[in-house]
Each structure stands twice: as structure tokens, then as C-alpha cells.
């Protein structure tokens, strides 16, 4: 028996559409470029930025990453101006080295994400001369087992990072967000830090405070 065509068409909306990953939304730009640590001009576009070290500020609290340096960047332009944004247009130079570190997609940071509020407190080592329960065995001072973070919490951390990252594509200015650069060294060892922009607006170099 053949079914009427209208019945077949009516059933089509029931098919599940593939889910797209949430897009980045960036951070609210500050009022003016002067509200950031450094500013530079690239053509008609003003680029402003501030170093965040290994911290990832989000509305729900600050996350950390030991493997990446984080820079909060913002781009301002004339009224109704647009610009094609890409994290690949940014790089940093650490301690005046000839080789620069390119901006990385936010997804690269996921493996090293940490929430300081979920980190266990540093264990205090017991004195080796103190016996436990008269058994004659001293505390070994071994570090505590790593905390098992629930999958839901991990996903939330990733989502927060995604939403705080600089939005790519053709965008209406101003736009602001975080950019990540692979660097696992300590921030205390950074003597100089430069953010370099080389993109559709032109070129610019900003001197940041580590």
C-alpha cells in the first residue's frame, strides 16, 4: 500500500539534525583601548592587549593552564567597521627571542585546563620520627592521589574557555577575547613580552607586561 506523499513529508522534521559545536562569543570589550595594558595602531584599527600569564579569566571564575600563555586582546575601529579576525594573525615574542610563538586554537588548551578551586591543598608532610598508632611506621609523605574531576565539570571548563576566546571570522568591531600561545615556562622567567599582529588591518607590535 502506498502512503500519501503528505504523510512522508510530515515525518521528515522528526529526523535529528546534526549538532554543531557552540561558537565562541569572546569577551565584552572594555570601554576604550586605553583601558588595556598596551595599545598599537594597525591602519585604521587600534589593537589593545593585556597579558594574563597562565590564567584564563571567565565570568564564572579564573581557570589556569600551565602549557600556554594567555593574552586578552581587543580590536577597535571606526563606527560600523568590520574585520576578518584570526588567532593566526597574532604571535608573541618572549625575552626578545628571534623565534615567535603563534596563536593557537582554543581547543588546544583543553588538555591542560585546571580549576584552582578544585585543586587539593598541599599535603603537609609529617615528621619522619612520629609513629602512627604505635605501629612503628612513619608517614611516607607521598603526595595525595590526583582528584578525579567529573566529566560534567571538565565540559564546563572547556565551554568557559571557548566562550572567553577571541571570536574568529568577519566581525563587527569592537571585538575582544583571549588568545593562547604555547609556553610552559614560568611567568617569573619572562623579562620581556611582545604581542605581534600581522593581519588584514596591517601590522602592529605591542609591548606587554609579563
N, C-alpha and C positions, 0 to 999 in steps of 0.2 A: 504493500500500500504506500503510495506517495503522499508525503505530507505537504501541506500548502507552504509556499515559499515564505509567507509572512511568519510562520512559526519558526523556521530555520533562522531567519534574520533576527527575530526577537531573542533567540538564545545566544547570539554572539556576544552581547555585553557581559554575559556571565563568565567569559574566559578571563583568567587572571592576566593582567598586563605585567610585564617585567618591571621590577622596581629599580629605580635609578638611585644611585648614591646621593645623599644630601650635598648640595653645593656649599661652597664656602660663603660666608657672609661678611668676613672681615671684622674690623673693629670700628667703632664710631670715631671719625677723625676729630681731632681737637679743634678748637675754635680757629686758631691761626698757626702757620708754620713756626712762629716764634715760641709756641708752647712746647716744642720739641727740643731736644738737646742740640741738634745741629740742623742747618739748612743749606741748600745749594740750588742754583738755577740750572735747568736744562731746557734751553729755548724759552718758551712761554710757560713752562711747568716748573713749579717750585717743589723740590723734594725735601722732606723733613724726616728726621730719624732719631732714634734713641736706642742705645744698647740695653738689652735685658739680661746679659750674661747667659747663664744656663736656665733661666726662669721663663715660664710661659704663662703670662697673666691671662686669666679668663674671668668672666663675671662671677663664676662660682668658686673662685679661689685660684691660687697660683700652683701650677704644675711645674715639674723640673725635668730636665734632660741632661744627662752627663756627656752625651755624644755630640751635641750641637750647640752652637752659639745662636742666640735669638736676637733679632733686631726688629723693633717696631718701626715701620716705615709708613709715611703718608705722602700723597701726591696731591697738590693743589694746582688749579689752573684758572683761567678766565671763566666768567659765567657761562654755563651750558657747554663747557668744553669736555671732550671725551678723549680717552687714551687707551691704547691696547696695552694691557698690563700682563707681565710675565715675571715669575720669580727668577727665570733665567737671565733677565736683564740686570740682575744685581749680583755683586760679588763683594767679598771683603778681603782686605789685606791686613794680616796680623803681624805686628812687630816689624813693619817695613819690608817683609819678605817679597821677593820678586814674584813668586807664585801666589795667585789669589785663589780664594775658595768660592766656588759658585753657589748660588742659591739652590736649595733642594726642595722638592715637593713635600708638602706637609706629611704625606703618608710615610715618608722615610723616618720620621721621628717617632712613630708609634712604638717601635720595639724598646726604646729607651725611656719611655714616659714613666714618671713616678709622681705620686701624690705625697708630699711631705707629711700630711695628716695621717696617712696610712702606714708610714714607716715606723717600725718598732723602736722604742727607746734604746739607747746604747746600754748594753748589759754591763753591769759593774762586776768586775772580777773579784771573787772572794780571795782572801788571803790564803796562800797555799798551806799555812800552818793550822788552819781551822778545819777540824774534822766535822763531818756531817753525821749526826745521830750516833756518835760513838763508834762508827763503823771503821774509822781509821782511814777513810778515803776522802781526799781533798777535792774541792771543786776544780774541775779541769779548766774553767774559764772559757770554754768553747762558745763561739757565737751562736745566738739562737737560730732556729730553723727559719728560713725565709717565709714571710707571710703569704698565704695563698689568697690572691685577690680575686673576688668573684668576677665571672665573665661580664656581668652587667656593669660592674664598676669600670672594668677595662674599656668597654664600649663607650661608656660615658666620658672617660678621659679622652678617648680618641675623638669623640664628637666635639668636645670642648676645644680641642686643639684645631680641628678642622674649621670650626666656626670663627676662631680668632685669627686664622691665617689670611694673608692677603688674597683677595679675590682676583682671579685671572680673567683675561678676555677684554673685550671692548667695553669700557665702563665710563659712566658719567662721573666726573671729578667733583668734589674731593673723594678720595678713597684711602683707607688705611688698614693695616693688618700686619701680622707677624711674618717674617721671612727667616728661614733656618739655614745655617751653614755648618757643615760637618767639622767639628773641632772638639776633641775630647780633653784638651789641656785645661789646666786650672785658670780661672779668670784672673787670679792674682799674678799669674805669669805674663799677662798681656800688658805691654808697655805702651803700645800704640795700636789704634784700630781705625781703619778707613772703610767706609761703605762706598762702593763704586757703582754708578748707574750708567749703563750703555744700552739705550733702547730707542724706540721711535721718537721720543722727545728730544734726544741729543745725548750728551754725556755730562756727568757731574761726579764730583768726589766730595764726600762728607767726612770730616774728622770727628770721630765719636770718642766719648769717654768710656773706657772698658768697664 
